[in-house]
Amino acid sequence: MRRLTLALLCGAYLCLALIIALSLWRNGGGWGAGVAALVGGLGLAFAFHALIERAIDSAAIRGEIEALREAHRILIDQIDSLDSRVAKVVETVTDDAARRSEALSDEVHMLEDLVQRMSHRLEERVAAAPAAYAGATRAPHQTSQSAALLETVREALADNRVDLYLQPIVGLPQRRTQYYESFSRLRDQTGRVLMPAEYLTVAEPEGLVTAIDNLLLFRCVQIVRRLAKQDRKVGIFCNISTASLADETFFPQFLELLSANRDLAGALIFELGQAAFDARGAVEARNMAKLADLGFRFSLDKVVDLDFDFHDLARSDVKFVKIAAKVLLDEMVERDDRLVLKSLPDLAAEDFAALTRRFGVEVIAEKVESERQIVDILELDISLGQGHLFGEPRPIRDQVLAEASPPADFLRNNLRLRAGGRA
């Protein structure tokens, strides 16, 4: 556009000079006067043009400088705004870190207090154990074996030889892991793994199982929190005993911990046996209701009777029942040309899972060991399975287990307990 303007101006100057030259020539000035007028007119025109162009350039430069100043002012405003927002973010992050640090400190103190109480109880029971076995009516060799096994259990707890195992619970028929169940395995000094069936006979009478179960609950909270940080939408079934539910010292503090972690309610399911659930008292039922109010769910295992009180299950927020595959298949009988369950003869076997879902309860077929069992389970419309066929219990990594353990410096001054769940 600027070049076009200059070309037009030059054309105008030339025309003006020609007009002046022709005027002089026609008025008798001759060719010499006309040429002189033409040259002089062009010189004056171009000199005037130079002045105009310089003025235009100056105006353009002034405009660019003004635009640059405006951009500079905008940049300064943006920098000031960014500094303000960064300061707010830093302040928010600092406040959040301080709150999280304070919450973690409170949780550690709570763990220390609870572990200390359990350690004192464990020391008292272990100290009293020899006298109890000495006054027993068992044969001498049986008494010595039981006392030795109890000492092995105590040493395993004190020396952190309790491993936490997780077994997958899968969706059927895809077999994709949806949950885990937690178990514990103790090891003696030689590294030999002690199965629950071996040590429970001496641990239960001495109250050690309750202490292990209580610590397992805290361990599961820590593991679920770690999985949540990794954005893994997987829940964990964790055993809880009626003794823990009725413990006036343990349960209020445990409830306080869960209140601070109620965002994990969807990923932590508390499990107890069917017999224990049916025999629960008013205190246990009330404390289960407190957990349910926080959003936590329950599961029943060790099921032997399929004639459930579904209204009671719904009131108690029981959302899962685990039934061994063998129990399910042994319950199936043929009557009047259809398959029914012995416990529910008026109900078709394939309608059992639909009935439980009507009350918000999902059936999990556990202890599945063969592909043939899966075919029968799918015919019953059961969508969750657990067993060695889908995966055996496996120990979690040591570093994850260490992060979920109570404070190490505290445990060195007491019985250093690391607990898992009961299988």
Residue, then its C-alpha position, 0 to 999 in steps of 0.5 A: m500500500r505504501r509503494l502504491t501511494l509513493a507511485l501515485l505521488c510521483g505521478a502527481y509531481l510529474c504531471l504538475a511539473l509538466i503542466i507548469a512547463l507547458s504553461l510557460w512554453r505556451n505563454g511565450g517562454g520558449w523551450g528553454a523556459g519550459v524545460a527549466a520549469l519542468v526540472g525545477g518543478l520536479g526538484l521541488a516536488f521531490a524535495f517536498h515528497a522527501l519531507i512528506e515521506r520523512a513525516i510518514d516514517s516518523a509517525a510510523i515509528r512513533g506508532e510502533i514505539e507506542a505499540l511496544r510500550e503498550a505491549h510492555r505494559i501488558l507484559i508487566d501486568q501479566i507478570d504481576s498477575l502470574d506472580s500473584r497466582v504463583a504466590k497463592v499456589v505456593e501458599t495453598v501447597t504449603d498449607d496443604a502440606a502442613r495439614r497433611s503432615e499434622a494428620l500423618s503425625d496424629e495417625v502415627h501417634m495413634l498407631e504408637d498408642l495402639v501398638q503399645r497397648m497390644s504389646h503390653r497385652l501380648e507380653e502379659r499373656v506370653a509371661a502367663a503362658p508357661a504357668a497356664y501350660a504347666g497346670a494343663t492336663r495335657a501330656p508332657h510332650q504335648t504341653s512342651q510342643s504347644a509352649a514351643l509353638l507359642e514361643t515361635v509365634r511370639e518371636a515371629l511377631a517380635d522379629n517382624r517375621v509376619d508377611l502380608y499376602l494378597q489373593p486376587i478376586v476376579g470378575l467372571p468370565q473375564r477373570r480381571t482382578q477387581y479386589y484382593e483379600s489379605f492374609s498373613r503368614l508367619r515364619d520361624q527362625t529358619g524361614r519356614v512358613l507357618m500356616p494359620a491352621e498350625y499356629l491358631t491352636v495356640a495363638e487364639p487361646e492367648g489372644l494373639v490372633t486379636a492383636i494380629d487382626n487389629l494390626l492388620l486393619f491398620r495395615c490394610v488402611q495403609i495399603v489401600r491408601r497407597l493403591a489410591k495414590q497410584d489411581r488403582k481402583v482395587g478394593i481389599f477385603c480385610n478380616i475384622s473379628t468380633a473381639s475387635l469390634a467389641d474392644e472398648t480400647f481399640f475400636p474408638q481409636f480405630l473408628e477415629l482413624l477411619s473417619a479421617n480416611r473415609d475417602l477410602a470407604g469404597a476400597l476397604i471391605f471388612e470381613l467376618g465369618q457367618a457364625a461370628f456375624d450371626a452371634r454378634g451382640a449389641v455392641e458389635a452390631r452398633n460398632m458395625a453400624k458406625l463403620a457403615d455410617l462412614g461408608f464402609r462395607f462388610s462381607l461374610d465368609k466361612v458360609v455354611d448355610l445359604d438360608f440367609d436373613f437377607h433383611d438383616l444383611a441389608r440392615s448391616d450393610v453386608k454387600f458380599v457373601k463368600i461361598a466355597a465352590k464345593v459348598l455351592l455345588d453340593e447344595m445343588v440337587e435336582r427336583d421336579d426336573r429342575l436344579v434347586l438348593k437344599s437350603l432353599p428348595d423353593l428357589a431355582a438354583e440359577d435364581f439364587a444370585a439374583l435374589t441376593r442382588r435384590f438385597g444389594v448382596e453380591v455372591i463370591a464363589e471362593k476356593v475355586e480350583s477347577e475349570r469345571q467348577i467355573v462352568d457350574i458357577l457361571e450357570l448360577d449367574i455368579s460374577l465374582g470368583q476367588g481361588h488358586l485357579f485365578g491366583e494364589p496368595r502372594p506376598i506384597r513387596d517389602q518396601v510397600l509392607a514397610e510403609a504400611s507398618p507402625p513406626a520402626d523406632f517405636l517397635r524397637n522399644n517394644l515388641r516389634l509387631r508386623a501383622g497380616g490377616r487370617a486366612 
